[in-house]
Amino acid sequence: MPLSAARKSEYFDRMKGMLGDYNKCFIVEVDNVGSNQLQNTRAGLRGKAEILMGKNTMMRKIIREYCEETPAAAKVGQLEKLCRGNVGFVFTNGNLVEVRQVLESNVRPAPARVGAIAPTKVIVPKGPTGCDPGQTAFFQTLQIATKITKGQIEMVNDTPLIEPGEKVTASQAALLQKLNISPFTYGLILKSVYDNGSLFDAKVLDITDDVLAAKFVEALSTVASLSLSIGYPTQASIPHSIANAFKAVVAITVGLEKYSFPKAEVYKEYLKDPSKFAAAGGGGGGGAAASDSGAAAAEEVKEEEEEEMDMAGGMGMFGGD
């Protein structure tokens, strides 16, 4: 039933008001979502966001008119091309991640109906089915291996039944109904996100600060390795170059009798008399600390000696060949 002129005008004003009041929104797909489920989602979002549904033609017209009336909000026009299919808008000024959690948590199980497109893979687990032996032919038709156990049919293996994107056949739907399996869940599916003029896929919200930090560290490590390999100093490689240069200088210094510098003294002393470091702390915790210090010094000296033969990588930034 078409909307009256008054209701249509009211809807136009409401959506334009939302486009002006909110600077963020989700574009959601609402296939197979019932009115009761949608009402529960609205209740969960109360105080955080507002859901707006409507006819695509009306929503596209409202977006065009809003952009014409508000030239400063021209980027809102990006939403027009997304009004295709069974979609709606979830407007908010709050945290997008929190709103997404509410949207994705409100789902309901649903049976597999004949002709429906499977959103996920369906695997029927092995085990007793509760079906009597007279129904063995039904399982054979679906090429499912079975055996008779305690007067009922038992599936021998886990059976992949439906792949994502496939249409559910009558036999598949009948089997899932016999086994009392509701394989699908339906809810609001997040398709895109609009945030202050930027439009992007909803999957971008999966990128957390921890993910960004890990990617940055990985990239920084790659840059440092490449810089050290080609002998070209960068901010990422200079700390490593200085550390390698220090190790090389210490490795040379410990072999000289008439030259030393303060930072190398601890290594030379350790090589002369390792037992002095082990016993330097006396009793209690001090002895353990001294022992740890001696072990650390020994390890570092060992690394220095190993790298002495390969000074080019560490000394390149100081003019070495």
N, C-alpha and C positions, 0 to 999 in steps of 0.2 A: 504494500500500500504506500503510495507516494506521500511525502511530507507536505503538510499545508504550508502556505506562504509564510505564516507566522512562525511555525516550527523551523522552517528552513532558514529564515532570517536569524532566529535565535541560535541555530547551529553555526551559521556563518560568524556571528559575533563571538561565540564561545571559542571557536578554533582560532580566529584571529587574535583573540585575547591571550590564548595559550602561546601562540607563536611570538607574541610580544613579551609575555611575562617570563617565559622559560628560555634558557639559552642552551639546553641540552635535551636530547630525546633519543629514544630507541625506536627503530622501525621493526615491528614484530609481525610474525606470521601466525595466524590463529586458526589454521586448519584443524578440524576435529575437536575444537575447544567449545564446550557447552556453556550456556549462560550461567549456570551455577558455579562452574569452575572459574569463569571470568569474574563473577561477583566476589568469590573468595580471594582472587588475586587483587582486586580493587581494595578489599579490606586490608590485605597485607601491606599494601602500598600507601595506606592512608597517612598523610603527613609527610610522605617522602616523594610521591609522584602521582600523576594523574593519567589515566588511560582514556584515549579517545578513539572510537571506531566510527566508521561512516562509509558512504559510497565513494569509490575511487574518483569518479567524475567530479563529485562535489568537493572532495579534498583537493584535487588538482586545481579546480577553479579558485578555491579560497586561497591557496598558496600563490597563484598568479596575481590575484587581486591585492593580496597583502604586500607582495613585492612592488607592485605599481604604486601603492599608497605609501609605502615606507622604503624609499630608495636606499637608505642606509642598511637595510636588512636584505640586500639583494642575494646574499649567499643562501638565504632560506630557500631560494628557488631550486636548490639542489634536491630538495625533498620531493619535488613534483614527479621526477622520473621514477621514484620508488613506489609510487601509488599504483602498483600492479599486483593483481592477485588478491588473496584474502588477507589484507594487512591492516595494521592499526598503528597508532603512535602512543608512546609512553613518555610524557613530558616530565622533566625534573630539573631542579637547580642543585640537587644534592650530589652525593657520591655515586658515580655510575656503577662501581663495583657492588655497592650495597644494594642498589636497586636491581641489578642483574641477579644477585643471589635470591632475592624474593621472587623474581619472575621464574627462575629456573627451578626453584624448590616446589612450586605449585604445579605438580604434574599428577596425572591419574593413569592407572593401568587400563589397557583396552584390549579386547579380543581382536584376533586377526579376522577381518571381514573379507569375503570373496571380492576380488577386484581392487582391493586397497593396495597402495604402494608401500612396500616395507621400508620404514625409516632406518631399521637396524637389522643386523644379522640375527637369525633365529636358529638356535641349536636346541634340539630336544635331548634332555639328559637320559642316559641309560638307566635301567631299573624297571621295577614292576609298573605296569600300566593300569592295572585294575580291569582290563578287558578280558572277556572269556575266550577260550581257545577257538571258538567258532568265528572269531573276527580276524584270524591269521591272514586270510586273503587280502584284507584291507591294507595290512602292513606290507605285504609282499608287493602290492601295486605301487607303493611308494618306495620300494627297494630298501626296506628297513629290515636288518637282520634281527630275528627274534628267537626266543625259545620258550617252552612252556615250563613254568615253575609254580608249584603249589596251586595248580588249577587256574592260573592266569598267565597272560602273555607278558613276557619280560623282554625289554629291548637290551640287546647285547652291548651295543656301543652308543656313545654320544653321536647324534645324527644331525649334521647341518641340513636344515630344512629349507630356509629361505635366505637369499642374499639381499643386501640393501639395494633398493631401487627396483626389485622384482615385484610383479603383481602376485597377490596371493591367489592360489587356485582353490577350487572347491574341495579337493582332496586334502590339501594342506590345512585349510580352515577347519574341515571336519575332524582331522587328527588332533589339532590343538584344542578343539572343543571337547573331544573325548577325554583328553588328558587334563582338562581344566587348566589350561595354560593361557594366560593373557600376556603375550610377548611384547606388546608395544606400550609405550607411555606417550601421552599427549599433553602438551602445554604450549605456552607462548614461546615461539622459537625466535631468538634474536637474530636479525638479518644484518642490520647496519646501525651505526651510531652517529649522531650529529652532535658536535660539541663546539659551540662558539664559532660557527662558520666552517668547521672542518667535518668532512664526511668520511667515515672509514668503516671497515668490516668489524663486526662485533668481536671477532677472535683477537683483535688487538688488545682487548682488555685482559687477556690471559698473560700479557707481558707485565710482570711485576717488577718492582725495584731490584729484587734479588736477581731476576733473570737479566736485567740490563747490566747490573754490576758484574755478573759472571761473564757476559759477552764482552764487556769492556776490558776486563782483566785478561781474557783470552786473546783479544785483539792486541792489547799492549804487549803481551808476551811474544806474540808473533812478530810485531814490529821490532822488538828488542833483539830477537833471534836473527832476523833478517839484517838488521843494522850491524850486529856484531860479525855476521858472516861476510859482509861486503866491505867492512871497515869504514862505514859511514856513520859518524856520531849523530845520535838523535837524543831527545829528552828521555826516551824510553831506555836507550842503551847506555847512556853515560854512567849511571850508577854501577852497572855491571862492568863497564870498562875501567872505572876507577878501582873497583874491588879487585879485578883481575890484575891491574897494574901494581897495586899494593902487594898482592900475593907474589908477583914476579920479583919485585924489589926485595921483599923479605927473603925469598928463596935464594937470591944472590947474596944478600947481606949475611945470612947465617953461615955462609961459606968463607967469609972474609974475617981475618983476625984483627986488622988494623982499622976497620971502619964499622960503624954501627949508627943507629939512630934510636931515639927513645922507644918508639913503637915496636922495634924489632928486638929489644932487649929481653922481653919475656920469653920469646921463642929461643933465643940463643942460650938463655939460662936453663931452659927446660932441656935442650939437647945436651948441655954439659952435665946436668945432674937431675934426671927425672924424679929421683927419690926425694929430693928436697921439696918438690911441690906436693908429693903425696903425704909428707910428714909435717908440712909447714903449719897446718892448722891446729896441731895438738889433738885434744880429745873433743868429743861432742860433735855438734853440727859443723864446726869450722873445718874439721878434718875432711868431712864429706865434701864441703864446698871447694876446698883446695884440690881434692882429688878430681872433682868434676872439672875444675879449671885446667888442671894438668892434662886431663884426657882431651878436653876441647883444644888445648894448645897443640897436643900431639896430632890430633886429627887435621888441624889447620896446616901444620907444618908438612904433614904428609901430602896434602893437596897442593901445597906450594911446590914441593919437589916434583910432583907429577906434572905440574904445569910449567915448570922451568924450561922444558924442552919446546914449549909452544908459546913463546912470548909474543909472537906477532899479533895474535888476536887481541891480547890485553894491552899492547903498547902502541897499537896503530894510531890512536888519537894523539900520542905524544910525539909523533914523527918517525916511529920505527918503521922499517921496511916489512 
